[in-house]
Amino acid sequence: MSLPAKAVIFDFNGTLFHDSEFHHEAWCRFANRYGKTLNEEDFDAHIHGSTNREIIEYLFQTKPNENEMLRFYEEKETIYREICKRNPEKCILTPGADVFLDYLSERNIPCTIATASYQLNVEMYFHLFHLNRWFQFEKIVFDTGGYRGKPYPDMFLASADKLGIPIDQCMIIEDSIRGVKAAVNAGAGTIIAVDFDRNPDKFRLLKGIDSIISDFRQLITQ
């Protein structure tokens, strides 16, 4: 198979690391500390693919000052990292990811990650998954407070710029509806939706998806 792209941009959470339940628990625990509750509609509409800043502003219905925002960031992410550390058996790459990443590496196809996670989490991921086998940390795009969250295309466009490859020659791989919309808005050449829950109907109304996969090895064999 010849990959229909010159570079690959991965979302991370839910795409390379199936950690949705960890973030779900962390946000719920964080919200409960402040007398707030979150339901599934909140997660679908306001959390998956959003930056911490956007989620916190939604949760409190206000814009905290920078000191408060940083404190909230770290409070929530500390909860999340503790959950990861308590569940090492679940801290594994998603099906076929290592095989596909090796495939890209062997063919010198550049790749990077565009994630709404922030730096301390990305550093943890590099340690947990030995991501330096495939990625250069300096080319990872993560939440610095300066990017708009998905479905805005900001992070994907920044990723293509870091790789030095036009976005219309990049493949973007995403697991969320907001992420797919961001890939479409960015003008990606190829868009792959990953569906590890085998529920492809969630993408049914979206346009622009080239393929839906449940294992990264499908990108090598199809």
N, CA, C and O of each residue as an XYZ file, in Angstrom:
888
protein
N       0.834     -1.197      0.000
C       0.000      0.000      0.000
C       0.874      1.255      0.000
O       1.881      1.311      0.706
N       0.496      2.247     -0.781
C       1.152      3.541     -0.785
C       0.273      4.518     -0.026
O      -0.892      4.708     -0.375
N       0.829      5.145      1.019
C       0.041      6.058      1.838
C      -0.352      7.282      1.009
O       0.502      7.879      0.355
N      -1.642      7.666      1.027
C      -2.103      8.791      0.202
C      -1.819     10.142      0.851
O      -2.679     11.023      0.844
N      -0.630     10.314      1.407
C      -0.278     11.564      2.070
C       1.231     11.616      2.246
O       1.894     10.580      2.280
N       1.772     12.824      2.359
C       3.211     12.993      2.574
C       3.577     13.067      4.050
O       4.749     12.956      4.410
N       2.565     13.256      4.913
C       2.801     13.352      6.353
C       1.528     12.956      7.080
O       0.438     12.975      6.509
N       1.681     12.596      8.357
C       0.534     12.168      9.152
C       0.499     12.979     10.450
O       1.511     13.123     11.136
N      -0.684     13.505     10.770
C      -0.901     14.238     12.016
C      -1.903     13.449     12.843
O      -3.026     13.201     12.403
N      -1.492     13.060     14.038
C      -2.351     12.285     14.929
C      -2.944     13.175     16.018
O      -2.239     13.995     16.608
N      -4.216     13.015     16.280
C      -4.730     13.391     17.586
C      -4.115     12.386     18.563
O      -3.616     11.344     18.139
N      -4.144     12.684     19.850
C      -3.559     11.723     20.786
C      -4.593     11.049     21.669
O      -4.770      9.832     21.602
N      -5.275     11.826     22.495
C      -6.207     11.254     23.471
C      -7.436     10.696     22.764
O      -8.178     11.427     22.108
N      -7.635      9.395     22.909
C      -8.719      8.721     22.217
C      -8.306      8.139     20.880
O      -8.993      7.275     20.336
N      -7.179      8.613     20.345
C      -6.698      8.155     19.040
C      -5.496      7.223     19.204
O      -5.550      6.069     18.778
N      -4.421      7.703     19.812
C      -3.270      6.849     20.084
C      -3.318      6.266     21.494
O      -2.703      5.236     21.768
N      -4.041      6.922     22.373
C      -4.198      6.466     23.756
C      -5.675      6.534     24.103
O      -6.262      7.615     24.149
N      -6.270      5.381     24.346
C      -7.723      5.318     24.586
C      -7.982      5.617     26.069
O      -8.217      4.716     26.875
N      -7.931      6.911     26.396
C      -8.006      7.328     27.795
C      -9.250      8.157     28.112
O      -9.272      8.894     29.097
N     -10.278      8.038     27.283
C     -11.472      8.855     27.481
C     -12.060      8.672     28.882
O     -12.521      9.631     29.501
N     -12.038      7.430     29.373
C     -12.611      7.186     30.697
C     -11.803      7.886     31.781
O     -12.362      8.299     32.796
N     -10.478      8.027     31.578
C      -9.646      8.719     32.553
C      -9.997     10.206     32.608
O     -10.155     10.785     33.683
N     -10.116     10.814     31.411
C     -10.471     12.235     31.374
C     -11.895     12.456     31.890
O     -12.177     13.445     32.566
N     -12.768     11.536     31.565
C     -14.150     11.627     32.037
C     -14.167     11.656     33.560
O     -14.809     12.514     34.165
N     -13.461     10.720     34.171
C     -13.414     10.663     35.631
C     -12.751     11.910     36.208
O     -13.227     12.463     37.199
N     -11.664     12.351     35.600
C     -10.942     13.507     36.120
C     -11.778     14.778     36.061
O     -11.805     15.550     37.020
N     -12.465     15.000     34.934
C     -13.296     16.197     34.827
C     -14.483     16.130     35.789
O     -14.855     17.142     36.383
N     -15.071     14.960     35.946
C     -16.197     14.833     36.874
C     -15.748     15.089     38.310
O     -16.430     15.785     39.061
N     -14.605     14.530     38.690
C     -14.088     14.748     40.043
C     -13.738     16.217     40.253
O     -14.028     16.780     41.309
N     -13.122     16.836     39.261
C     -12.794     18.257     39.351
C     -14.067     19.087     39.494
O     -14.155     19.955     40.363
N     -15.053     18.818     38.638
C     -16.309     19.577     38.680
C     -17.003     19.425     40.028
O     -17.528     20.394     40.577
N     -17.003     18.203     40.558
C     -17.678     17.950     41.835
C     -17.065     18.749     42.974
O     -17.762     19.142     43.910
N     -15.766     18.989     42.894
C     -15.101     19.785     43.935
C     -15.683     21.191     44.021
O     -15.620     21.839     45.066
N     -16.248     21.652     42.914
C     -16.786     23.006     42.867
C     -18.310     23.019     42.750
O     -18.913     24.006     42.328
N     -18.917     21.882     43.141
C     -20.372     21.805     43.153
C     -21.002     21.765     41.779
O     -22.171     22.118     41.620
N     -20.237     21.334     40.776
C     -20.731     21.249     39.398
C     -20.906     19.786     39.008
O     -20.292     18.896     39.596
N     -21.748     19.551     38.013
C     -21.910     18.198     37.464
C     -21.802     18.260     35.948
O     -22.124     19.272     35.325
N     -21.345     17.164     35.372
C     -21.211     17.054     33.925
C     -21.938     15.810     33.451
O     -21.820     14.752     34.070
N     -22.696     15.919     32.350
C     -23.360     14.758     31.778
C     -22.760     14.441     30.410
O     -21.863     15.143     29.944
N     -23.257     13.384     29.768
C     -22.685     12.953     28.495
C     -22.834     14.006     27.414
O     -21.963     14.134     26.553
N     -23.924     14.762     27.443
C     -24.102     15.819     26.454
C     -23.038     16.903     26.620
O     -22.543     17.454     25.637
N     -22.692     17.201     27.870
C     -21.627     18.170     28.125
C     -20.310     17.681     27.519
O     -19.584     18.450     26.889
N     -20.012     16.394     27.718
C     -18.760     15.853     27.196
C     -18.732     15.906     25.672
O     -17.717     16.282     25.087
N     -19.821     15.539     25.032
C     -19.861     15.534     23.570
C     -19.772     16.945     22.993
O     -19.092     17.168     21.991
N     -20.453     17.886     23.621
C     -20.567     19.226     23.045
C     -19.466     20.185     23.492
O     -19.116     21.106     22.754
N     -18.915     19.981     24.696
C     -18.041     21.003     25.247
C     -16.683     20.515     25.751
O     -15.837     21.335     26.108
N     -16.455     19.211     25.789
C     -15.207     18.727     26.393
C     -14.325     18.001     25.396
O     -13.159     18.367     25.247
N     -14.832     16.983     24.704
C     -14.000     16.235     23.761
C     -13.461     17.166     22.685
O     -14.229     17.776     21.940
N     -12.129     17.275     22.606
C     -11.483     18.111     21.595
C     -11.275     19.552     22.008
O     -10.587     20.299     21.312
N     -11.858     19.959     23.129
C     -11.710     21.342     23.591
C     -10.447     21.502     24.429
O      -9.929     20.530     24.980
N      -9.961     22.724     24.521
C      -8.824     23.001     25.384
C      -9.306     23.121     26.827
O     -10.493     23.329     27.078
N      -8.380     22.990     27.768
C      -8.740     23.158     29.172
C      -9.366     24.517     29.434
O     -10.328     24.630     30.193
N      -8.818     25.547     28.804
C      -9.358     26.893     28.985
C     -10.835     26.937     28.595
O     -11.664     27.469     29.333
N     -11.150     26.383     27.451
C     -12.541     26.400     26.975
C     -13.451     25.595     27.904
O     -14.580     25.998     28.183
N     -12.946     24.453     28.379
C     -13.759     23.608     29.269
C     -14.004     24.317     30.604
O     -15.123     24.307     31.117
N     -12.972     24.923     31.156
C     -13.106     25.600     32.444
C     -14.040     26.801     32.325
O     -14.853     27.043     33.217
N     -13.930     27.553     31.232
C     -14.839     28.678     31.024
C     -16.285     28.203     30.884
O     -17.210     28.851     31.373
N     -16.468     27.074     30.215
C     -17.822     26.517     30.104
C     -18.324     26.063     31.476
O     -19.462     26.345     31.850
N     -17.476     25.363     32.217
C     -17.886     24.801     33.501
C     -18.287     25.891     34.490
O     -19.291     25.752     35.189
N     -17.513     26.975     34.556
C     -17.783     28.038     35.514
C     -18.624     29.170     34.931
O     -19.057     30.070     35.650
N     -18.855     29.112     33.594
C     -19.629     30.149     32.917
C     -19.051     31.542     33.159
O     -19.784     32.522     33.297
N     -17.739     31.604     33.205
C     -17.028     32.865     33.360
C     -15.600     32.669     32.879
O     -15.201     31.547     32.567
N     -14.827     33.747     32.816
C     -13.431     33.655     32.417
C     -12.547     33.936     33.626
O     -12.339     35.096     33.981
N     -12.023     32.883     34.265
C     -11.128     33.095     35.409
C      -9.888     33.876     34.979
O      -9.502     33.848     33.811
N      -9.265     34.575     35.936
C      -8.016     35.254     35.598
C      -6.920     34.213     35.376
O      -7.119     33.027     35.641
N      -5.764     34.660     34.891
C      -4.717     33.718     34.486
C      -4.221     32.858     35.641
O      -3.979     31.665     35.460
N      -4.069     33.441     36.815
C      -3.607     32.656     37.967
C      -4.611     31.571     38.336
O      -4.235     30.433     38.619
N      -5.894     31.936     38.330
C      -6.941     30.941     38.619
C      -6.960     29.866     37.549
O      -7.094     28.678     37.845
N      -6.826     30.297     36.295
C      -6.867     29.343     35.182
C      -5.740     28.330     35.306
O      -5.964     27.131     35.146
N      -4.536     28.799     35.589
C      -3.400     27.888     35.725
C      -3.593     26.930     36.897
O      -3.219     25.760     36.824
N      -4.173     27.434     37.965
C      -4.425     26.575     39.132
C      -5.449     25.502     38.789
O      -5.287     24.344     39.173
N      -6.507     25.882     38.065
C      -7.527     24.914     37.662
C      -6.937     23.878     36.704
O      -7.208     22.683     36.822
N      -6.114     24.361     35.737
C      -5.425     23.448     34.814
C      -4.724     22.341     35.592
O      -4.965     21.151     35.390
N      -3.846     22.784     36.492
C      -2.996     21.828     37.185
C      -3.811     20.938     38.119
O      -3.488     19.763     38.291
N      -4.853     21.482     38.715
C      -5.691     20.677     39.610
C      -6.345     19.537     38.840
O      -6.304     18.386     39.274
N      -6.939     19.852     37.716
C      -7.597     18.806     36.931
C      -6.581     17.811     36.387
O      -6.803     16.602     36.460
N      -5.470     18.301     35.843
C      -4.506     17.395     35.229
C      -3.766     16.552     36.256
O      -3.321     15.448     35.941
N      -3.628     17.054     37.477
C      -3.048     16.226     38.540
C      -3.952     15.041     38.831
O      -3.479     13.920     39.021
N      -5.262     15.293     38.867
C      -6.231     14.199     39.047
C      -6.075     13.184     37.917
O      -6.026     11.977     38.157
N      -5.996     13.686     36.682
C      -5.882     12.816     35.510
C      -4.604     11.976     35.560
O      -4.648     10.770     35.320
N      -3.468     12.605     35.869
C      -2.206     11.856     35.894
C      -2.206     10.808     37.007
O      -1.636      9.728     36.846
N      -2.844     11.126     38.132
C      -2.952     10.143     39.216
C      -3.769      8.933     38.761
O      -3.442      7.797     39.104
N      -4.826      9.176     37.993
C      -5.647      8.076     37.482
C      -4.816      7.206     36.536
O      -4.889      5.978     36.595
N      -4.037      7.835     35.674
C      -3.176      7.078     34.756
C      -2.207      6.199     35.544
O      -2.018      5.026     35.221
N      -1.601      6.768     36.569
C      -0.612      6.020     37.343
C      -1.240      4.867     38.109
O      -0.573      3.868     38.380
N      -2.518      4.992     38.462
C      -3.218      3.921     39.170
C      -3.636      2.792     38.235
O      -3.999      1.709     38.693
N      -3.586      3.040     36.936
C      -4.074      2.060     35.965
C      -3.024      1.775     34.891
O      -3.296      1.977     33.707
N      -1.836      1.313     35.274
C      -0.782      1.097     34.280
C      -1.158      0.069     33.225
O      -0.689      0.144     32.089
N      -2.004     -0.893     33.591
C      -2.402     -1.923     32.626
C      -3.238     -1.356     31.490
O      -3.354     -1.976     30.433
N      -3.826     -0.174     31.701
C      -4.631      0.465     30.656
C      -3.848      1.517     29.893
O      -4.357      2.096     28.933
N      -2.623      1.769     30.308
C      -1.790      2.775     29.647
C      -1.002      2.116     28.522
O       0.205      1.896     28.628
N      -1.709      1.812     27.456
C      -1.121      1.158     26.287
C      -1.590      1.896     25.040
O      -2.636      2.544     25.048
N      -0.818      1.793     23.981
C      -1.232      2.396     22.722
C      -2.422      1.638     22.139
O      -2.615      0.453     22.411
N      -3.201      2.330     21.349
C      -4.396      1.745     20.756
C      -4.024      0.680     19.713
O      -2.887      0.644     19.243
N      -4.986     -0.190     19.353
C      -4.679     -1.333     18.484
C      -3.968     -0.953     17.183
O      -4.441     -0.127     16.403
N      -2.823     -1.587     16.987
C      -2.070     -1.425     15.748
C      -1.272     -0.143     15.646
O      -0.596      0.075     14.641
N      -1.330      0.725     16.670
C      -0.649      2.019     16.570
C       0.859      1.857     16.411
O       1.472      2.524     15.578
N       1.459      0.971     17.208
C       2.910      0.797     17.122
C       3.325      0.262     15.755
O       4.365      0.650     15.221
N       2.512     -0.628     15.191
C       2.820     -1.190     13.867
C       2.762     -0.098     12.803
O       3.641     -0.016     11.944
N       1.736      0.731     12.860
C       1.593      1.801     11.878
C       2.687      2.847     12.041
O       3.215      3.352     11.050
N       3.029      3.174     13.280
C       4.093      4.145     13.515
C       5.437      3.618     13.026
O       6.238      4.375     12.478
N       5.690      2.327     13.220
C       6.912      1.724     12.672
C       6.901      1.794     11.150
O       7.926      2.066     10.526
N       5.747      1.551     10.566
C       5.574      1.617      9.107
C       5.963      3.006      8.592
O       6.691      3.130      7.607
N       5.471      4.046      9.269
C       5.796      5.417      8.864
C       7.279      5.695      9.033
O       7.905      6.300      8.164
N       7.843      5.253     10.152
C       9.253      5.495     10.446
C      10.158      4.828      9.415
O      11.122      5.433      8.945
N       9.848      3.592      9.067
C      10.662      2.838      8.108
C      10.657      3.489      6.728
O      11.599      3.322      5.954
N       9.597      4.231      6.426
C       9.467      4.876      5.116
C       9.778      6.370      5.162
O       9.576      7.091      4.185
N      10.270      6.818      6.312
C      10.640      8.232      6.486
C       9.481      9.183      6.188
O       9.672     10.272      5.647
N       8.290      8.747      6.552
C       7.112      9.605      6.408
C       6.977     10.413      7.697
O       6.755      9.827      8.757
N       7.104     11.734      7.639
C       7.061     12.543      8.863
C       5.694     12.501      9.526
O       4.663     12.413      8.859
N       5.707     12.565     10.848
C       4.445     12.563     11.583
C       4.595     13.375     12.859
O       5.700     13.579     13.361
N       3.471     13.830     13.368
C       3.463     14.560     14.624
C       2.110     14.382     15.293
O       1.237     13.673     14.794
N       1.958     15.044     16.437
C       0.741     14.955     17.236
C       0.187     16.354     17.442
O       0.939     17.294     17.698
N      -1.128     16.494     17.332
C      -1.823     17.740     17.666
C      -2.829     17.398     18.756
O      -3.826     16.724     18.498
N      -2.568     17.861     19.969
C      -3.391     17.448     21.098
C      -3.801     18.627     21.967
O      -3.049     19.588     22.132
N      -5.005     18.536     22.520
C      -5.479     19.555     23.452
C      -4.888     19.357     24.846
O      -5.150     20.158     25.743
N      -4.094     18.298     25.043
C      -3.388     18.124     26.310
C      -2.318     19.207     26.454
O      -1.921     19.827     25.468
N      -1.855     19.430     27.682
C      -0.816     20.433     27.823
C       0.519     19.778     28.150
O       0.607     18.555     28.262
N       1.558     20.598     28.303
C       2.930     20.088     28.215
C       3.256     18.977     29.211
O       3.859     17.976     28.826
N       2.871     19.127     30.487
C       3.215     18.100     31.469
C       2.619     16.744     31.098
O       3.243     15.708     31.326
N       1.424     16.750     30.532
C       0.817     15.496     30.100
C       1.575     14.900     28.921
O       1.813     13.693     28.875
N       1.951     15.745     27.972
C       2.693     15.254     26.808
C       4.030     14.671     27.247
O       4.463     13.645     26.723
N       4.679     15.314     28.198
C       5.933     14.765     28.726
C       5.694     13.397     29.366
O       6.514     12.492     29.215
N       4.577     13.243     30.078
C       4.237     11.949     30.664
C       4.024     10.906     29.570
O       4.479      9.770     29.701
N       3.332     11.286     28.486
C       3.084     10.342     27.392
C       4.396      9.898     26.747
O       4.559      8.722     26.422
N       5.324     10.826     26.563
C       6.615     10.457     25.976
C       7.318      9.434     26.856
O       7.966      8.520     26.347
N       7.198      9.577     28.158
C       7.821      8.627     29.088
C       7.077      7.296     29.093
O       7.699      6.236     29.010
N       5.755      7.344     29.190
C       4.952      6.118     29.280
C       5.078      5.251     28.038
O       5.217      4.031     28.126
N       5.027      5.899     26.881
C       4.926      5.153     25.621
C       6.212      5.185     24.794
O       6.246      4.663     23.680
N       7.264      5.796     25.335
C       8.537      5.901     24.600
C       8.296      6.492     23.207
O       8.757      5.960     22.198
N       7.567      7.599     23.184
C       7.153      8.194     21.911
C       8.317      8.737     21.096
O       8.178      8.983     19.898
N       9.472      8.926     21.746
C      10.621      9.416     20.982
C      11.104      8.410     19.941
O      11.975      8.728     19.131
N      10.551      7.213     19.955
C      10.841      6.246     18.885
C      10.309      6.753     17.551
O      10.846      6.423     16.494
N       9.248      7.558     17.607
C       8.557      7.970     16.376
C       8.400      9.480     16.223
O       8.277      9.982     15.106
N       8.404     10.199     17.331
C       8.089     11.627     17.289
C       9.217     12.468     17.859
O       9.966     12.022     18.728
N       9.329     13.697     17.356
C      10.224     14.692     17.927
C       9.384     15.612     18.811
O       8.401     16.200     18.359
N       9.786     15.727     20.073
C       8.981     16.501     21.019
C       8.762     17.932     20.537
O       7.671     18.481     20.695
N       9.788     18.534     19.954
C       9.676     19.932     19.547
C       8.685     20.144     18.401
O       8.305     21.278     18.111
N       8.270     19.065     17.757
C       7.291     19.199     16.677
C       5.868     18.845     17.120
O       4.941     18.864     16.311
N       5.700     18.524     18.395
C       4.372     18.242     18.922
C       3.638     19.553     19.181
O       4.213     20.495     19.726
N       2.386     19.611     18.796
C       1.546     20.773     19.078
C       0.607     20.410     20.224
O      -0.182     19.471     20.125
N       0.706     21.171     21.314
C      -0.144     20.911     22.476
C      -0.719     22.232     22.972
O      -0.388     23.301     22.461
N      -1.577     22.140     23.965
C      -2.272     23.323     24.463
C      -1.303     24.236     25.212
O      -0.772     23.874     26.263
N      -1.085     25.415     24.655
C      -0.250     26.427     25.300
C      -1.082     27.602     25.789
O      -0.555     28.557     26.358
N      -2.398     27.520     25.560
C      -3.279     28.642     25.871
C      -3.476     29.567     24.692
O      -4.304     30.476     24.745
N      -2.726     29.348     23.631
C      -2.803     30.238     22.476
C      -3.592     29.701     21.299
O      -3.859     30.427     20.341
N      -3.971     28.420     21.367
C      -4.730     27.822     20.271
C      -6.207     27.723     20.636
O      -6.563     27.474     21.787
N      -7.044     27.921     19.646
C      -8.461     27.610     19.838
C      -8.632     26.097     19.735
O      -7.924     25.433     18.977
N      -9.577     25.560     20.505
C      -9.809     24.125     20.468
C     -10.563     23.704     19.212
O     -11.087     24.537     18.472
N     -10.603     22.421     18.994
C     -11.359     21.869     17.884
C     -12.851     22.137     18.129
O     -13.293     22.057     19.275
N     -13.635     22.451     17.097
C     -13.407     22.221     15.660
C     -12.631     23.302     14.913
O     -12.550     23.256     13.686
N     -12.063     24.265     15.618
C     -11.177     25.199     14.925
C      -9.935     24.453     14.450
O      -9.496     23.509     15.107
N      -9.370     24.855     13.333
C      -8.265     24.091     12.729
C      -6.875     24.456     13.248
O      -5.876     23.927     12.761
N      -6.801     25.358     14.236
C      -5.525     25.963     14.630
C      -4.398     24.947     14.865
O      -3.302     25.092     14.324
N      -4.679     23.915     15.678
C      -3.619     22.970     16.046
C      -3.144     22.156     14.849
O      -1.954     21.868     14.728
N      -4.059     21.786     13.972
C      -3.665     21.015     12.794
C      -2.837     21.861     11.833
O      -1.864     21.378     11.255
N      -3.222     23.116     11.664
C      -2.448     23.994     10.792
C      -1.055     24.233     11.364
O      -0.071     24.273     10.625
N      -0.978     24.391     12.682
C       0.338     24.562     13.323
C       1.188     23.305     13.161
O       2.403     23.394     12.985
N       0.551     22.135     13.221
C       1.273     20.871     13.054
C       1.859     20.745     11.657
O       3.021     20.372     11.495
N       1.053     21.057     10.653
C       1.545     20.994      9.279
C       2.708     21.962      9.088
O       3.682     21.646      8.405
N       2.601     23.136      9.692
C       3.673     24.126      9.597
C       4.958     23.601     10.235
O       6.047     23.791      9.691
N       4.831     22.937     11.395
C       6.020     22.387     12.056
C       6.665     21.287     11.225
O       7.886     21.130     11.240
N       5.853     20.529     10.503
C       6.393     19.466      9.651
C       6.931     20.007      8.335
O       7.726     19.348      7.666
N       6.494     21.213      7.963
C       6.911     21.779      6.691
C       6.223     21.140      5.503
O       6.763     21.125      4.397
N       5.019     20.607      5.737
C       4.236     19.946      4.691
C       2.899     20.666      4.559
O       2.238     20.889      5.573
N       2.473     21.040      3.348
C       1.162     21.685      3.201
C       0.055     20.806      3.778
O       0.089     19.584      3.634
N      -0.921     21.426      4.426
C      -1.978     20.665      5.090
C      -2.769     19.796      4.113
O      -3.289     18.749      4.498
N      -2.863     20.223      2.850
C      -3.630     19.422      1.894
C      -2.851     18.193      1.421
O      -3.356     17.404      0.622
N      -1.618     18.034      1.915
C      -0.837     16.830      1.636
C      -0.652     15.987      2.904
O       0.139     15.044      2.930
N      -1.400     16.350      3.954
C      -1.309     15.635      5.227
C      -2.529     14.750      5.461
O      -3.647     15.077      5.063
N      -2.280     13.623      6.117
C      -3.358     12.778      6.627
C      -3.569     13.141      8.093
O      -2.609     13.205      8.860
N      -4.810     13.377      8.482
C      -5.136     13.637      9.881
C      -5.957     12.466     10.402
O      -6.890     12.004      9.745
N      -5.596     11.992     11.597
C      -6.280     10.846     12.199
C      -6.893     11.291     13.516
O      -6.194     11.780     14.404
N      -8.213     11.116     13.636
C      -8.984     11.656     14.757
C     -10.007     10.646     15.251
O     -10.412      9.742     14.520
N     -10.423     10.812     16.514
C     -11.440      9.917     17.063
C     -12.731     10.627     17.433
O     -13.725      9.966     17.737
N     -12.744     11.961     17.416
C     -13.923     12.686     17.879
C     -14.593     13.441     16.743
O     -13.967     13.741     15.726
N     -15.855     13.741     16.924
C     -16.605     14.516     15.930
C     -15.997     15.900     15.783
O     -15.795     16.379     14.667
N     -15.702     16.551     16.916
C     -15.094     17.881     16.862
C     -13.728     17.832     16.172
O     -13.361     18.753     15.443
N     -12.981     16.755     16.407
C     -11.674     16.619     15.783
C     -11.765     16.446     14.280
O     -10.986     17.034     13.531
N     -12.730     15.631     13.837
C     -12.931     15.450     12.397
C     -13.334     16.774     11.753
O     -12.856     17.111     10.670
N     -14.201     17.514     12.409
C     -14.602     18.818     11.874
C     -13.402     19.762     11.780
O     -13.284     20.536     10.831
N     -12.519     19.689     12.768
C     -11.312     20.525     12.732
C     -10.423     20.140     11.554
O      -9.842     21.007     10.902
N     -10.318     18.829     11.280
C      -9.515     18.354     10.151
C     -10.108     18.848      8.830
O      -9.378     19.253      7.925
N     -11.437     18.810      8.731
C     -12.113     19.324      7.528
C     -11.859     20.820      7.401
O     -11.533     21.311      6.320
N     -12.008     21.536      8.500
C     -11.806     22.989      8.477
C     -10.373     23.363      8.155
O     -10.114     24.434      7.605
N      -9.443     22.486      8.497
C      -8.030     22.743      8.191
C      -7.717     22.534      6.716
O      -6.744     23.083      6.199
N      -8.554     21.729      6.031
C      -8.297     21.418      4.628
C      -7.369     20.236      4.438
O      -6.619     20.181      3.463
N      -7.414     19.283      5.372
C      -6.544     18.106      5.291
C      -6.783     17.328      4.007
O      -7.908     17.242      3.516
N      -5.706     16.763      3.472
C      -5.823     15.989      2.237
C      -6.548     14.676      2.435
O      -7.313     14.245      1.573
N      -6.306     14.028      3.586
C      -6.935     12.743      3.908
C      -7.350     12.782      5.380
O      -6.592     13.224      6.244
N      -8.565     12.311      5.644
C      -9.061     12.301      7.026
C      -9.486     10.890      7.393
O     -10.329     10.286      6.729
N      -8.891     10.376      8.457
C      -9.200      9.038      8.956
C      -9.865      9.174     10.323
O      -9.342      9.849     11.209
N     -11.009      8.536     10.488
C     -11.686      8.502     11.786
C     -11.428      7.147     12.423
O     -11.589      6.113     11.775
N     -11.029      7.147     13.686
C     -10.820      5.887     14.391
C     -12.004      5.614     15.301
O     -12.510      6.507     15.981
N     -12.431      4.363     15.300
C     -13.622      3.968     16.049
C     -13.326      2.661     16.766
O     -13.667      1.582     16.281
N     -12.688      2.768     17.926
C     -12.324      1.561     18.668
C     -13.525      0.947     19.376
O     -13.469     -0.210     19.792
N     -14.608      1.705     19.519
C     -15.823      1.183     20.152
C     -16.737      0.502     19.137
O     -17.802     -0.010     19.481
N     -16.296      0.509     17.878
C     -17.078     -0.091     16.784
C     -18.501      0.483     16.758
O     -19.498     -0.238     16.747
N     -18.535      1.797     16.750
C     -19.800      2.518     16.669
C     -19.683      3.594     15.584
O     -19.775      4.786     15.878
N     -19.479      3.170     14.330
C     -19.222      4.144     13.257
C     -20.377      5.086     12.988
O     -20.192      6.106     12.325
N     -21.583      4.769     13.492
C     -22.727      5.642     13.259
C     -22.518      7.044     13.809
O     -23.152      7.993     13.347
N     -21.619      7.186     14.810
C     -21.413      8.521     15.380
C     -20.804      9.475     14.349
O     -20.900     10.694     14.493
N     -20.172      8.909     13.302
C     -19.592      9.741     12.253
C     -20.506      9.844     11.022
O     -20.133     10.443     10.013
N     -21.695      9.260     11.116
C     -22.546      9.082      9.927
C     -22.878     10.396      9.229
O     -22.931     10.444      8.000
N     -23.099     11.448      9.985
C     -23.536     12.712      9.392
C     -22.384     13.630      9.006
O     -22.602     14.732      8.501
N     -21.158     13.175      9.244
C     -20.010     14.022      8.945
C     -19.525     13.823      7.510
O     -19.487     12.703      7.001
N     -19.158     14.922      6.878
C     -18.601     14.861      5.531
C     -17.091     15.032      5.603
O     -16.568     15.683      6.508
N     -16.398     14.436      4.637
C     -14.963     14.623      4.524
C     -14.123     13.463      5.018
O     -12.906     13.463      4.835
N     -14.754     12.464      5.648
C     -14.002     11.314      6.147
C     -13.686     10.364      4.996
O     -14.579      9.971      4.246
N     -12.428     10.000      4.861
C     -12.014      9.087      3.789
C     -12.129      7.631      4.201
O     -12.363      6.760      3.363
N     -11.963      7.362      5.509
C     -12.043      5.981      5.979
C     -12.285      5.984      7.479
O     -11.865      6.896      8.190
N     -12.975      4.936      7.951
C     -13.177      4.722      9.384
C     -12.513      3.399      9.737
O     -12.809      2.368      9.134
N     -11.617      3.433     10.715
C     -10.869      2.226     11.075
C     -11.066      1.891     12.552
O     -11.428      2.753     13.353
N     -10.822      0.628     12.898
C     -10.860      0.201     14.299
C      -9.510     -0.362     14.744
O      -9.351     -0.784     15.889
N      -8.538     -0.365     13.824
C      -7.190     -0.858     14.101
C      -6.266     -0.184     13.088
O      -6.555     -0.176     11.891
N      -5.163      0.378     13.562
C      -4.278      1.120     12.664
C      -3.676      0.255     11.566
O      -3.257      0.773     10.531
N      -3.628     -1.041     11.776
C      -3.095     -1.915     10.743
C      -3.941     -1.887      9.481
O      -3.463     -2.235      8.402
N      -5.192     -1.474      9.613
C      -6.060     -1.356      8.439
C      -5.511     -0.323      7.445
O      -5.768     -0.425      6.245
N      -4.770      0.654      7.929
C      -4.212      1.673      7.033
C      -3.051      1.121      6.196
O      -2.670      1.698      5.178
N      -2.510      0.015      6.640
C      -1.410     -0.608      5.909
C      -1.941     -1.632      4.899
O      -1.354     -1.828      3.835
N      -3.039     -2.270      5.240
C      -3.530     -3.373      4.406
C      -4.592     -2.952      3.418
O      -4.795     -3.632      2.412
N      -5.296     -1.817      3.680
C      -6.386     -1.473      2.764
C      -5.872     -0.796      1.509
O      -6.659     -0.440      0.632
